[in-house]
Amino acid sequence: KKYLEKQFAFKQLFVVTAIIVKDRKMYFAKRRDSRPEFNCWEFPGGGVENGEEIMSCLQREIKEETGLTVEPIELLPEIMNKVEKKYNYQVFLPVYICKIKSGKVKIADSEVSEYGWFTIKEALKMNFLPLNKEAIKNNVKILKKYCD
């Protein structure tokens, strides 16, 4: 019974992400994934490990994925969430708008196929992971404080 619970238990994932802003544009990366539904543009970030502080996770993931050190300047008001029945999990996605403190973009992550800096108008037309797309669409007014 324990084996079955461990193998098939419903999982809840807490994934902290960032919209990094610079020169009135936003940084996004395209995920390299063999599953077409995940081979999309996304915000940098990652899963919070057991016992890890959210800000520590944000800094660690952004540094790993982009080479940048960032400073959060605003948390989007809605924590995005979605149940993925196909993969048996629910994901919670807080999104921080961040500015760069130091560093230059260095992609060392084999999960990223390309990256770039985009305006809000460009972002609204891009193929994002669903929660990322929803976060942009729902927060255009807030994003306009930092981006064109």
C-alpha positions in Angstrom: 0.0 0.0 0.0 2.8 2.5 0.9 4.4 1.8 -2.5 1.2 2.6 -4.3 0.7 5.8 -2.3 4.2 6.9 -3.1 4.0 6.1 -6.8 0.5 7.4 -7.5 -0.2 10.0 -4.8 -1.4 13.4 -6.0 1.4 15.9 -5.8 1.2 19.7 -5.1 4.1 21.7 -6.5 5.0 25.2 -5.4 7.0 26.8 -8.3 8.3 30.4 -7.8 8.9 32.3 -10.9 10.1 35.7 -12.1 9.4 38.2 -14.8 12.8 39.9 -15.1 12.5 43.5 -16.5 15.3 45.5 -18.1 15.0 48.5 -20.5 11.2 48.2 -20.4 11.3 44.6 -21.7 10.7 41.2 -20.1 13.0 38.2 -20.1 11.6 34.8 -21.2 13.2 31.5 -22.1 11.9 28.7 -24.4 11.8 25.3 -22.7 13.4 22.4 -24.5 11.0 19.5 -23.8 10.0 16.5 -25.8 6.4 16.9 -24.7 4.8 19.4 -27.1 2.6 20.9 -24.4 5.7 21.8 -22.4 7.9 23.0 -25.3 6.9 26.6 -24.8 8.1 30.0 -23.6 8.1 30.4 -19.8 9.2 32.6 -16.9 12.5 31.5 -15.2 12.0 29.8 -11.9 11.6 26.5 -10.2 10.3 24.3 -7.5 10.6 25.2 -3.8 12.5 22.4 -2.0 11.3 21.1 1.3 12.2 23.6 4.0 13.5 26.2 1.5 12.5 29.9 1.8 10.7 31.3 -1.2 13.2 34.1 -1.8 16.1 31.7 -1.5 14.5 29.5 -4.1 13.8 32.4 -6.4 17.4 33.6 -6.2 18.8 30.1 -6.6 16.7 29.2 -9.6 17.2 32.5 -11.4 21.0 32.3 -10.9 21.0 28.7 -12.2 18.8 29.4 -15.2 20.0 32.8 -16.3 23.3 33.7 -14.5 21.6 36.8 -13.1 21.2 38.0 -9.5 17.8 39.7 -9.2 15.8 41.8 -6.8 12.1 41.3 -6.5 10.2 44.6 -6.9 6.5 43.4 -7.0 4.6 40.2 -6.5 1.7 39.8 -8.9 -1.5 39.7 -6.8 -2.8 36.4 -8.0 -1.0 33.1 -7.3 -1.7 31.1 -10.4 -2.7 27.5 -10.0 -3.7 24.6 -12.2 -4.5 20.9 -11.7 -2.8 18.6 -14.3 -4.8 15.4 -14.1 -2.8 13.8 -16.8 0.4 14.1 -14.7 -1.4 13.8 -11.3 -0.4 17.1 -9.8 -1.4 20.7 -9.0 1.0 23.5 -9.4 0.9 26.9 -7.5 2.8 29.6 -9.3 3.6 32.9 -7.5 5.2 35.4 -10.0 7.6 38.1 -8.9 8.5 41.1 -11.1 12.3 41.5 -10.6 15.0 43.8 -11.7 18.6 42.8 -12.3 21.1 43.5 -9.5 24.1 41.9 -11.2 25.3 39.6 -13.9 24.8 39.0 -17.6 22.5 36.4 -19.1 24.3 33.0 -19.4 22.3 30.0 -20.4 23.9 26.9 -18.9 20.7 25.0 -18.6 20.1 22.3 -21.2 16.4 22.7 -20.7 16.5 26.1 -22.5 16.5 26.2 -26.3 16.4 30.0 -26.7 15.7 33.2 -24.8 15.0 36.9 -25.4 13.7 40.2 -24.1 10.1 41.1 -25.2 7.5 43.8 -24.9 4.0 43.1 -23.5 2.5 43.2 -27.0 5.0 40.6 -28.2 4.5 38.4 -25.1 0.7 38.3 -25.6 1.3 36.6 -29.0 3.8 34.1 -27.8 3.3 30.4 -27.1 3.7 30.3 -23.3 3.0 27.6 -20.7 -0.7 28.2 -19.8 -0.2 29.6 -16.3 2.5 32.0 -17.6 0.2 33.2 -20.4 -2.6 33.7 -18.0 -0.3 35.7 -15.6 0.6 38.0 -18.4 -2.9 38.5 -19.7 -4.3 39.1 -16.2 -1.7 41.6 -15.2 -1.1 43.8 -18.2 -1.9 47.0 -16.2 0.8 46.1 -13.6 3.3 45.1 -16.2 2.9 48.4 -18.0 4.6 50.1 -15.0 7.8 48.3 -15.9 7.5 47.3 -19.6 6.3 48.6 -22.9 
